[in-house]
Amino acid sequence: MSERDRDVLAVERRGWPGPGAKERAIRERLGISATRYYQLLNALLDDPRALEHDPVTVNRLRRIRDERRERR
């Protein structure tokens, strides 16, 4: 896993106080758009290295993703 991949998971692991704070942190900390961030994050959810690095965050996000898919 790259440093950027680990940073993406770290941003996602953290709680955010209100709307816009997370997007601002993505731009400032990672230097990418929110759209690109979510593309990278979604790819990480299927990466076994990400699961090994941060199983709690990855499993939580997989559950959320699966629930959303089921509702469609």
Residue pairs with C-beta under 8 A, 6 or more apart in sequence:
1 47
1 49
1 50
1 53
4 30
4 40
5 40
5 44
5 47
5 49
5 50
6 53
7 29
7 30
8 30
8 37
8 40
8 41
8 44
9 41
9 44
9 50
9 53
9 54
9 57
9 58
11 22
11 25
11 26
11 29
11 30
11 37
12 41
12 57
12 61
13 54
13 56
13 57
14 25
16 22
16 25
22 34
23 34
26 32
26 33
26 34
26 37
27 33
27 34
30 37
32 40
41 61
42 65
44 50
44 58
45 58
45 61
45 62
45 65
50 58
51 58
51 59
